[in-house]
Amino acid sequence: MTAERIHPRYAVIWVWLVVLMVAGVLATLLPLGRSAVMSLIFAIAAVKATLVALNYMHLKSEDWLIYGLAVVPVLLAIAMTLVLFPDIVFHH
């Protein structure tokens, strides 16, 4: 860890998480296609996960190795999603 600590304002982050949660719920009411709504909900979820990881899990103040350990599973999950995407979309 670095010598200087970054102390986030937890209340502000919490408010952002609540606002993003409400936005995700309200996204289902938008007059968009199902895939567009799902993409929007997943994008909002990714932003919320980033906020939690950086602020509540204190990854902001960690060394670069921690970022590598956090990024590798995310990249594997994205790769698995892309590989399985044709099976999900063209399932009969």
Biotite code that builds the C-alpha atoms (Angstrom):
import biotite.structure as struc

atoms = struc.array([
    struc.Atom([0.000, 0.000, 0.000], chain_id="A", res_id=1, res_name="MET", atom_name="CA", element="C"),
    struc.Atom([1.070, 3.520, -0.482], chain_id="A", res_id=2, res_name="THR", atom_name="CA", element="C"),
    struc.Atom([2.068, 5.659, 2.466], chain_id="A", res_id=3, res_name="ALA", atom_name="CA", element="C"),
    struc.Atom([-0.640, 8.252, 1.913], chain_id="A", res_id=4, res_name="GLU", atom_name="CA", element="C"),
    struc.Atom([-4.207, 7.057, 2.289], chain_id="A", res_id=5, res_name="ARG", atom_name="CA", element="C"),
    struc.Atom([-7.091, 8.322, 0.228], chain_id="A", res_id=6, res_name="ILE", atom_name="CA", element="C"),
    struc.Atom([-10.255, 8.571, 2.322], chain_id="A", res_id=7, res_name="HIS", atom_name="CA", element="C"),
    struc.Atom([-13.296, 8.766, 0.080], chain_id="A", res_id=8, res_name="PRO", atom_name="CA", element="C"),
    struc.Atom([-16.472, 10.431, 1.136], chain_id="A", res_id=9, res_name="ARG", atom_name="CA", element="C"),
    struc.Atom([-18.538, 7.320, 1.779], chain_id="A", res_id=10, res_name="TYR", atom_name="CA", element="C"),
    struc.Atom([-21.861, 9.156, 1.897], chain_id="A", res_id=11, res_name="ALA", atom_name="CA", element="C"),
    struc.Atom([-21.313, 10.676, -1.553], chain_id="A", res_id=12, res_name="VAL", atom_name="CA", element="C"),
    struc.Atom([-20.384, 7.278, -3.000], chain_id="A", res_id=13, res_name="ILE", atom_name="CA", element="C"),
    struc.Atom([-23.442, 5.736, -1.340], chain_id="A", res_id=14, res_name="TRP", atom_name="CA", element="C"),
    struc.Atom([-25.706, 8.386, -2.881], chain_id="A", res_id=15, res_name="VAL", atom_name="CA", element="C"),
    struc.Atom([-24.210, 7.658, -6.305], chain_id="A", res_id=16, res_name="TRP", atom_name="CA", element="C"),
    struc.Atom([-24.828, 3.944, -5.809], chain_id="A", res_id=17, res_name="LEU", atom_name="CA", element="C"),
    struc.Atom([-28.466, 4.597, -4.872], chain_id="A", res_id=18, res_name="VAL", atom_name="CA", element="C"),
    struc.Atom([-28.950, 6.900, -7.873], chain_id="A", res_id=19, res_name="VAL", atom_name="CA", element="C"),
    struc.Atom([-27.426, 4.297, -10.193], chain_id="A", res_id=20, res_name="LEU", atom_name="CA", element="C"),
    struc.Atom([-29.613, 1.578, -8.688], chain_id="A", res_id=21, res_name="MET", atom_name="CA", element="C"),
    struc.Atom([-32.730, 3.660, -9.327], chain_id="A", res_id=22, res_name="VAL", atom_name="CA", element="C"),
    struc.Atom([-31.504, 4.369, -12.870], chain_id="A", res_id=23, res_name="ALA", atom_name="CA", element="C"),
    struc.Atom([-31.084, 0.642, -13.455], chain_id="A", res_id=24, res_name="GLY", atom_name="CA", element="C"),
    struc.Atom([-34.604, -0.083, -12.229], chain_id="A", res_id=25, res_name="VAL", atom_name="CA", element="C"),
    struc.Atom([-36.082, 2.766, -14.263], chain_id="A", res_id=26, res_name="LEU", atom_name="CA", element="C"),
    struc.Atom([-34.203, 1.587, -17.361], chain_id="A", res_id=27, res_name="ALA", atom_name="CA", element="C"),
    struc.Atom([-36.744, -1.213, -17.666], chain_id="A", res_id=28, res_name="THR", atom_name="CA", element="C"),
    struc.Atom([-39.424, 1.420, -18.322], chain_id="A", res_id=29, res_name="LEU", atom_name="CA", element="C"),
    struc.Atom([-37.615, 2.912, -21.321], chain_id="A", res_id=30, res_name="LEU", atom_name="CA", element="C"),
    struc.Atom([-39.190, 2.301, -24.744], chain_id="A", res_id=31, res_name="PRO", atom_name="CA", element="C"),
    struc.Atom([-36.143, 0.412, -26.015], chain_id="A", res_id=32, res_name="LEU", atom_name="CA", element="C"),
    struc.Atom([-35.563, -3.116, -27.150], chain_id="A", res_id=33, res_name="GLY", atom_name="CA", element="C"),
    struc.Atom([-34.784, -5.793, -24.613], chain_id="A", res_id=34, res_name="ARG", atom_name="CA", element="C"),
    struc.Atom([-31.122, -6.067, -25.617], chain_id="A", res_id=35, res_name="SER", atom_name="CA", element="C"),
    struc.Atom([-30.629, -2.292, -25.388], chain_id="A", res_id=36, res_name="ALA", atom_name="CA", element="C"),
    struc.Atom([-32.178, -2.198, -21.914], chain_id="A", res_id=37, res_name="VAL", atom_name="CA", element="C"),
    struc.Atom([-30.069, -5.154, -20.775], chain_id="A", res_id=38, res_name="MET", atom_name="CA", element="C"),
    struc.Atom([-26.925, -3.497, -22.132], chain_id="A", res_id=39, res_name="SER", atom_name="CA", element="C"),
    struc.Atom([-27.779, -0.307, -20.264], chain_id="A", res_id=40, res_name="LEU", atom_name="CA", element="C"),
    struc.Atom([-28.415, -2.217, -17.035], chain_id="A", res_id=41, res_name="ILE", atom_name="CA", element="C"),
    struc.Atom([-25.102, -4.071, -17.372], chain_id="A", res_id=42, res_name="PHE", atom_name="CA", element="C"),
    struc.Atom([-23.259, -0.802, -18.050], chain_id="A", res_id=43, res_name="ALA", atom_name="CA", element="C"),
    struc.Atom([-24.794, 0.730, -14.927], chain_id="A", res_id=44, res_name="ILE", atom_name="CA", element="C"),
    struc.Atom([-23.838, -2.385, -12.950], chain_id="A", res_id=45, res_name="ALA", atom_name="CA", element="C"),
    struc.Atom([-20.241, -2.087, -14.191], chain_id="A", res_id=46, res_name="ALA", atom_name="CA", element="C"),
    struc.Atom([-20.085, 1.532, -13.012], chain_id="A", res_id=47, res_name="VAL", atom_name="CA", element="C"),
    struc.Atom([-21.473, 0.535, -9.606], chain_id="A", res_id=48, res_name="LYS", atom_name="CA", element="C"),
    struc.Atom([-18.968, -2.319, -9.312], chain_id="A", res_id=49, res_name="ALA", atom_name="CA", element="C"),
    struc.Atom([-16.136, 0.069, -10.146], chain_id="A", res_id=50, res_name="THR", atom_name="CA", element="C"),
    struc.Atom([-17.307, 2.559, -7.517], chain_id="A", res_id=51, res_name="LEU", atom_name="CA", element="C"),
    struc.Atom([-17.488, -0.176, -4.880], chain_id="A", res_id=52, res_name="VAL", atom_name="CA", element="C"),
    struc.Atom([-14.103, -1.649, -5.788], chain_id="A", res_id=53, res_name="ALA", atom_name="CA", element="C"),
    struc.Atom([-12.287, 1.676, -5.844], chain_id="A", res_id=54, res_name="LEU", atom_name="CA", element="C"),
    struc.Atom([-13.847, 3.234, -2.759], chain_id="A", res_id=55, res_name="ASN", atom_name="CA", element="C"),
    struc.Atom([-15.179, 0.608, -0.358], chain_id="A", res_id=56, res_name="TYR", atom_name="CA", element="C"),
    struc.Atom([-12.565, -2.035, -1.169], chain_id="A", res_id=57, res_name="MET", atom_name="CA", element="C"),
    struc.Atom([-9.880, 0.698, -1.168], chain_id="A", res_id=58, res_name="HIS", atom_name="CA", element="C"),
    struc.Atom([-8.330, -0.299, -4.492], chain_id="A", res_id=59, res_name="LEU", atom_name="CA", element="C"),
    struc.Atom([-7.631, 3.372, -5.159], chain_id="A", res_id=60, res_name="LYS", atom_name="CA", element="C"),
    struc.Atom([-4.735, 3.333, -2.732], chain_id="A", res_id=61, res_name="SER", atom_name="CA", element="C"),
    struc.Atom([-3.238, -0.029, -3.728], chain_id="A", res_id=62, res_name="GLU", atom_name="CA", element="C"),
    struc.Atom([-0.229, -0.810, -5.888], chain_id="A", res_id=63, res_name="ASP", atom_name="CA", element="C"),
    struc.Atom([-0.488, -1.728, -9.567], chain_id="A", res_id=64, res_name="TRP", atom_name="CA", element="C"),
    struc.Atom([-0.324, -5.479, -8.840], chain_id="A", res_id=65, res_name="LEU", atom_name="CA", element="C"),
    struc.Atom([-3.738, -5.350, -7.200], chain_id="A", res_id=66, res_name="ILE", atom_name="CA", element="C"),
    struc.Atom([-5.162, -3.809, -10.366], chain_id="A", res_id=67, res_name="TYR", atom_name="CA", element="C"),
    struc.Atom([-3.681, -6.675, -12.347], chain_id="A", res_id=68, res_name="GLY", atom_name="CA", element="C"),
    struc.Atom([-5.292, -9.183, -10.028], chain_id="A", res_id=69, res_name="LEU", atom_name="CA", element="C"),
    struc.Atom([-8.630, -7.409, -10.373], chain_id="A", res_id=70, res_name="ALA", atom_name="CA", element="C"),
    struc.Atom([-8.475, -6.942, -14.149], chain_id="A", res_id=71, res_name="VAL", atom_name="CA", element="C"),
    struc.Atom([-7.591, -10.515, -15.149], chain_id="A", res_id=72, res_name="VAL", atom_name="CA", element="C"),
    struc.Atom([-10.881, -12.104, -13.949], chain_id="A", res_id=73, res_name="PRO", atom_name="CA", element="C"),
    struc.Atom([-12.852, -9.293, -15.586], chain_id="A", res_id=74, res_name="VAL", atom_name="CA", element="C"),
    struc.Atom([-11.085, -9.897, -18.892], chain_id="A", res_id=75, res_name="LEU", atom_name="CA", element="C"),
    struc.Atom([-11.730, -13.639, -18.598], chain_id="A", res_id=76, res_name="LEU", atom_name="CA", element="C"),
    struc.Atom([-15.422, -13.009, -17.924], chain_id="A", res_id=77, res_name="ALA", atom_name="CA", element="C"),
    struc.Atom([-15.648, -10.709, -20.950], chain_id="A", res_id=78, res_name="ILE", atom_name="CA", element="C"),
    struc.Atom([-13.871, -13.283, -23.116], chain_id="A", res_id=79, res_name="ALA", atom_name="CA", element="C"),
    struc.Atom([-16.204, -16.047, -21.926], chain_id="A", res_id=80, res_name="MET", atom_name="CA", element="C"),
    struc.Atom([-19.229, -13.854, -22.644], chain_id="A", res_id=81, res_name="THR", atom_name="CA", element="C"),
    struc.Atom([-17.995, -13.123, -26.154], chain_id="A", res_id=82, res_name="LEU", atom_name="CA", element="C"),
    struc.Atom([-17.298, -16.793, -26.820], chain_id="A", res_id=83, res_name="VAL", atom_name="CA", element="C"),
    struc.Atom([-20.727, -17.865, -25.545], chain_id="A", res_id=84, res_name="LEU", atom_name="CA", element="C"),
    struc.Atom([-22.599, -14.983, -27.163], chain_id="A", res_id=85, res_name="PHE", atom_name="CA", element="C"),
    struc.Atom([-23.531, -16.878, -30.369], chain_id="A", res_id=86, res_name="PRO", atom_name="CA", element="C"),
    struc.Atom([-24.960, -19.750, -28.321], chain_id="A", res_id=87, res_name="ASP", atom_name="CA", element="C"),
    struc.Atom([-27.029, -17.350, -26.233], chain_id="A", res_id=88, res_name="ILE", atom_name="CA", element="C"),
    struc.Atom([-28.318, -15.291, -29.167], chain_id="A", res_id=89, res_name="VAL", atom_name="CA", element="C"),
    struc.Atom([-29.028, -18.123, -31.603], chain_id="A", res_id=90, res_name="PHE", atom_name="CA", element="C"),
    struc.Atom([-30.497, -20.545, -29.070], chain_id="A", res_id=91, res_name="HIS", atom_name="CA", element="C"),
    struc.Atom([-33.707, -22.122, -30.424], chain_id="A", res_id=92, res_name="HIS", atom_name="CA", element="C"),
])
